[in-house]
């Protein structure tokens, strides 16, 4: 298995990875324009690491580097990690996380975090097995305009 951080020039590999992730999570997805993918891959703050088996993408992760304000430092927010069902339970997810950690360490980023749905027992077990510590938190999402504006809250 090979791991590769996707960058400028890896548009088609990124498109395959993003489509794979949507399929693994059984989520709908829209066709991403070439320009959109190129802008993502051109951002140093964006991480897309793909796992290849026999030159075929079988998994990957996406993450974002966030600047902190309490110290002059950065943390990595892991957004998605997915492995194709026929390649799960082979250590690919673990290798992806280890690769992200190694690359982050190399540029001085020590802290990473990832949200996991409380009912996703597989994800919870996976992150615990990697040494992650659960932190009780509630995440609020806001989508589009609501009847109550944020200024009225």
C-alpha positions as CSV (number, residue, x, y, z in Angstrom):
1,X,0.0,0.0,0.0
2,X,1.2,3.5,-0.8
3,X,0.1,6.8,0.8
4,X,0.2,10.1,-0.9
5,X,-0.7,13.6,0.1
6,X,-2.6,15.0,-2.9
7,X,-1.4,18.5,-4.1
8,X,-1.5,20.6,-7.2
9,X,-1.7,18.4,-10.3
10,X,-3.5,15.6,-8.5
11,X,-7.0,16.7,-9.5
12,X,-8.2,13.4,-11.0
13,X,-6.9,11.4,-8.0
14,X,-8.6,13.9,-5.7
15,X,-11.9,13.5,-7.6
16,X,-11.7,9.7,-7.2
17,X,-10.9,10.1,-3.5
18,X,-13.8,12.5,-2.8
19,X,-16.3,10.3,-4.7
20,X,-15.1,7.2,-2.8
21,X,-15.5,9.0,0.5
22,X,-19.1,10.0,-0.3
23,X,-19.9,6.4,-1.3
24,X,-18.4,4.9,1.9
25,X,-20.5,7.3,4.0
26,X,-23.5,6.7,1.7
27,X,-23.9,10.5,1.3
28,X,-25.0,12.3,-1.8
29,X,-22.4,14.3,-3.6
30,X,-22.3,16.9,-6.4
31,X,-19.8,17.0,-9.3
32,X,-16.9,19.2,-8.2
33,X,-15.5,21.5,-10.9
34,X,-11.9,21.3,-11.9
35,X,-11.3,24.8,-10.5
36,X,-12.8,24.0,-7.1
37,X,-10.7,20.9,-6.7
38,X,-7.6,22.8,-7.9
39,X,-8.2,25.5,-5.3
40,X,-8.6,22.9,-2.6
41,X,-5.4,21.1,-3.5
42,X,-3.5,24.5,-3.8
43,X,-4.2,25.3,-0.2
44,X,-1.4,24.3,2.2
45,X,-4.1,24.3,5.0
46,X,-6.0,21.5,3.2
47,X,-5.0,17.9,3.6
48,X,-6.1,15.1,1.3
49,X,-4.1,11.9,1.8
50,X,-5.0,8.9,-0.4
51,X,-4.3,5.3,0.2
52,X,-3.4,3.2,-2.9
53,X,-3.5,-0.5,-3.4
54,X,-2.2,-1.7,-6.8
55,X,-2.4,1.9,-8.1
56,X,-6.1,2.1,-7.1
57,X,-7.4,4.5,-4.5
58,X,-9.0,2.5,-1.7
59,X,-9.2,5.1,1.1
60,X,-8.2,8.4,2.3
61,X,-8.7,11.3,4.6
62,X,-9.3,15.0,4.5
63,X,-8.3,17.5,7.1
64,X,-7.8,21.2,7.6
65,X,-5.1,23.2,9.4
66,X,-6.6,25.7,11.8
67,X,-4.6,28.6,13.3
68,X,-5.1,29.0,17.0
69,X,-5.6,32.2,18.9
70,X,-4.6,31.3,22.5
71,X,-1.0,30.4,21.3
72,X,0.9,31.0,18.1
73,X,0.2,27.4,16.9
74,X,-1.9,25.3,14.7
75,X,-4.2,22.3,15.1
76,X,-5.5,19.9,12.5
77,X,-9.2,19.2,12.2
78,X,-9.7,15.8,10.6
79,X,-12.9,16.1,8.6
80,X,-13.3,12.7,6.9
81,X,-11.5,9.3,6.9
82,X,-12.9,6.5,4.8
83,X,-11.7,3.2,3.5
84,X,-13.5,1.2,0.8
85,X,-15.5,-1.6,2.4
86,X,-13.5,-4.4,0.7
87,X,-10.3,-2.9,2.2
88,X,-11.5,-2.2,5.7
89,X,-9.9,-4.0,8.7
90,X,-6.5,-4.1,7.0
91,X,-4.9,-1.2,8.9
92,X,-5.4,1.3,6.1
93,X,-7.2,3.8,8.4
94,X,-4.5,3.5,11.0
95,X,-1.8,4.1,8.4
96,X,-3.6,7.2,7.1
97,X,-3.8,8.6,10.6
98,X,-0.1,7.8,11.2
99,X,0.9,9.5,8.0
100,X,-1.1,12.6,8.8
101,X,0.5,12.7,12.3
102,X,4.0,12.2,10.9
103,X,3.6,15.0,8.2
104,X,2.0,17.3,10.8
105,X,4.9,16.6,13.3
106,X,7.4,17.4,10.5
107,X,6.0,21.0,10.3
108,X,5.5,21.5,14.0
109,X,1.8,20.7,14.4
110,X,1.3,18.6,17.5
111,X,-2.5,18.5,18.0
112,X,-5.2,17.0,15.9
113,X,-8.9,16.5,16.6
114,X,-11.8,14.7,14.9
115,X,-15.5,14.7,15.6
116,X,-17.3,11.3,15.7
117,X,-21.0,10.8,16.0
118,X,-21.9,9.2,19.4
119,X,-23.8,6.4,17.7
120,X,-20.9,5.5,15.3
121,X,-19.4,2.8,17.5
122,X,-17.0,1.7,14.8
123,X,-15.5,5.2,14.6
124,X,-15.4,5.6,18.4
125,X,-13.6,2.3,18.8
126,X,-11.2,3.2,15.9
127,X,-10.1,6.5,17.4
128,X,-9.8,5.0,20.9
129,X,-7.6,2.2,19.5
130,X,-5.3,4.9,18.0
131,X,-4.9,6.5,21.5
132,X,-7.4,9.3,21.0
133,X,-9.1,10.7,24.1
134,X,-12.8,11.4,23.8
135,X,-14.0,14.8,24.9
136,X,-17.7,15.4,25.6
137,X,-18.8,18.1,23.2
138,X,-21.9,19.1,21.4
139,X,-21.5,20.4,17.9
140,X,-24.1,22.8,16.5
141,X,-24.6,23.2,12.8
142,X,-26.1,26.1,10.9
143,X,-27.3,25.7,7.3
144,X,-28.3,28.6,5.2
145,X,-30.7,31.3,6.3
146,X,-33.0,30.5,9.2
147,X,-36.2,32.1,10.3
148,X,-34.4,33.5,13.4
149,X,-31.5,35.6,12.4
150,X,-28.3,35.2,14.3
151,X,-28.6,38.8,15.5
152,X,-32.0,37.9,17.2
153,X,-30.5,35.1,19.2
